[in-house]
Amino acid sequence: MLPASDILEPVYLDATLTTENTESAEIDWKGFPSVFSVASVVKISGAACVEVVFSRGVYLPELDLWLDSLRRRDMGVISHAHSDHTARHHRAVLTPGTRLLLSDYLPDRAGHVTLEFHEPLETERYTMTLYPAGHCLGSAQALVVSKATGERVLYTGDFKARASCINEPLEPAPCDTLVMEATYGRPEYTFPPEEQVLATACRTLEGWLSKGERPVVLGWRLGKSQEILHHLLSQGFEVAVEESAHRIAQRYQQAGVRFPGAFVPFDAHSPWREGQVLIAPPGAKTRNLLGKTKGLRFMELTGWALNGRRPWGRRGDADLPFSDHADFNELVEYVARVKPKQVYTVNGFPELAAHLRSLGYPAVHLNAKGQPDDAGTQMRMM
Ligand SMILES: [Zn+2]
């Protein structure tokens, strides 16, 4: 955990913002349905902008639109297939890549709307278009244009700004109102160039293998594992992939992603082959899978691995900073690229909004009640 002295207090512009934190049962705000246990409702006064509600998902009341709701809705956009962005909506709006990844999770109803990138969805109140977010297969930003006012609202979901070997590249979409993730929204989360990190990772793995050790590279099973897989195969490593991450890699292949080499699944019955690197998700399941295997060395590739400080105290033999999210500078640069009139940040640190205000953007962090200030996100990934 970061020391308390390192945590900046969120600063709100009292003169121009009104903020309500409301408990569910009493909520009666513009006829808003009283279904929320907690809601953060923030309106930037004086600006002709939509209201934005953050309550286990993002809600735009004027447009009656849910984005990444964690509760089942009649209709909801799913920006990507990580489990901290999904629910079994009756009518999900999502890309073909996300649909493919969620094919075992979403009920197979006719009502789902599969939208290609750049293909507009027309409704009575808005036009919605999805743009690549560069975060994992199928990950999308949603640009929603109100038919009543013409206002353009961009919801980023999780995004990665750096070019990825397996994802569609992030595509900035100019907007009036930006609702963006703030996962690495503190200045200390500035990542080194990926080539440097990956070169260090490969040298370290080669060193371990040369001593007859058994390297395990830990990465979340959707997105990170497949990026790591692509890099290790391109460097000539022999790679096995834990079953669930392997199944997802096969979905990537179904979607047309080509990996530069062969790879095999690894389960409890797989013998460990000499010279092999295993890619597996962090957590108890992998620990159980490996049991008492001798000579294991663990490497974790994660954006939290800066300066040896980790929010949940897990440490591998080598922790290297590598992420499928934008770092602090890339978050700030993205705001400059899409030129919003107002910004809301969600899912991460409030310091990003404070920094954006210092740059002249009306920006506020929507913090879910009960979410610790130091939460970051990514705690419940699939
Ligand atoms: Zn994600």
Residues whose N, C-alpha, C, O or C-beta is under 5 A from the ligand:
A	BS01	ZN	H82 D158
